């Protein structure tokens, strides 16, 4: 099988020979600066009519970012991941679990 170049080349969908002017001008924008607790700086742009949010998710680490470099918003504390057994232990005490286990074993053995 011969390997060579094909006649198909990559191009952006919608881009024409004139590029951006062919589709119209961009709406007027304002650039806002946000800093996260890890010191990452992001500058998303918003339409002038849009309300700039107080908190923005950092695209690098996911922490909340705010407009003040020295006073960054605190990260939300999420509960740690719990396994199925962790949720069961929240609902039942060790003694209740032993009783249920013995009842289930008795049913399996035919002694119930």
C-alpha positions as CSV (number, residue, x, y, z in Angstrom):
1,X,0.0,0.0,0.0
2,X,1.5,3.3,-1.0
3,X,1.7,6.0,1.6
4,X,1.8,9.5,0.5
5,X,0.1,12.8,0.8
6,X,-3.5,13.2,0.0
7,X,-5.1,16.2,-1.6
8,X,-7.2,16.9,1.6
9,X,-5.7,19.5,3.9
10,X,-7.1,20.7,7.2
11,X,-8.9,24.0,7.5
12,X,-11.2,25.5,10.2
13,X,-14.9,25.0,9.5
14,X,-16.4,28.3,8.4
15,X,-13.1,30.0,7.6
16,X,-13.0,31.3,4.1
17,X,-10.4,33.0,2.1
18,X,-11.0,36.3,3.9
19,X,-11.1,34.8,7.4
20,X,-12.9,36.8,10.2
21,X,-14.3,39.7,8.2
22,X,-16.4,37.2,6.1
23,X,-18.4,36.3,9.2
24,X,-18.7,39.8,10.7
25,X,-17.0,41.6,13.5
26,X,-16.8,40.4,17.1
27,X,-19.0,42.1,19.7
28,X,-17.2,44.6,21.9
29,X,-15.6,42.8,24.8
30,X,-14.1,43.5,28.2
31,X,-11.3,41.4,29.7
32,X,-11.5,40.5,33.4
33,X,-8.6,39.2,35.5
34,X,-9.0,36.4,38.0
35,X,-6.6,34.8,40.4
36,X,-7.0,31.4,42.2
37,X,-5.5,30.2,45.5
38,X,-2.6,28.5,43.6
39,X,-1.6,31.8,42.1
40,X,-2.9,31.0,38.6
41,X,-4.0,34.0,36.5
42,X,-6.7,33.8,33.9
43,X,-8.2,36.5,31.7
44,X,-11.6,35.5,30.2
45,X,-13.3,38.0,28.0
46,X,-17.0,39.0,28.3
47,X,-19.4,41.0,26.2
48,X,-19.7,44.5,27.4
49,X,-23.4,44.0,28.2
50,X,-22.6,40.9,30.3
51,X,-22.2,41.0,34.0
52,X,-18.7,39.9,35.0
53,X,-19.1,37.2,37.8
54,X,-17.5,37.6,41.2
55,X,-16.0,34.1,41.1
56,X,-14.6,32.2,38.1
57,X,-13.3,28.6,38.0
58,X,-9.6,28.4,37.3
59,X,-9.0,26.6,34.0
60,X,-5.7,25.2,35.2
61,X,-6.6,23.7,38.6
62,X,-10.4,24.1,39.0
63,X,-10.2,26.2,42.2
64,X,-12.5,29.2,42.5
65,X,-10.7,32.4,41.4
66,X,-11.6,36.0,42.3
67,X,-10.7,39.5,40.9
68,X,-8.5,40.3,43.9
69,X,-5.0,38.8,43.7
70,X,-4.4,39.1,47.5
71,X,-7.9,37.9,48.6
72,X,-8.7,34.8,46.6
73,X,-12.0,32.9,47.4
74,X,-11.8,29.8,49.5
75,X,-12.3,26.5,47.9
76,X,-15.5,24.7,48.8
77,X,-15.0,21.8,51.2
78,X,-16.5,18.7,49.6
79,X,-17.1,15.6,51.6
80,X,-14.5,12.9,50.8
81,X,-15.5,10.0,48.6
82,X,-17.2,7.3,50.6
83,X,-17.6,3.7,49.6
84,X,-20.8,1.7,49.8
85,X,-19.6,0.3,53.1
86,X,-19.0,3.8,54.4
87,X,-22.6,4.7,53.8
88,X,-23.8,1.4,55.4
89,X,-21.8,2.2,58.5
90,X,-23.4,5.6,58.7
91,X,-26.9,3.9,58.9
92,X,-26.1,0.9,61.0
93,X,-24.1,0.2,64.1
94,X,-21.6,-2.7,64.3
95,X,-24.1,-4.6,66.5
96,X,-27.0,-4.1,64.0
97,X,-24.7,-5.3,61.2
98,X,-23.8,-8.4,63.1
99,X,-27.5,-9.2,63.7
100,X,-28.3,-8.7,60.0
101,X,-25.3,-10.8,58.9
102,X,-26.3,-13.7,61.1
103,X,-29.9,-13.5,59.9
104,X,-28.7,-13.6,56.3
105,X,-26.4,-16.5,56.9
106,X,-29.1,-18.4,58.7
107,X,-31.4,-18.0,55.7
108,X,-28.7,-19.2,53.3
109,X,-28.1,-22.3,55.5
110,X,-31.8,-23.0,55.9
111,X,-31.7,-22.6,59.7
112,X,-34.2,-19.7,59.8
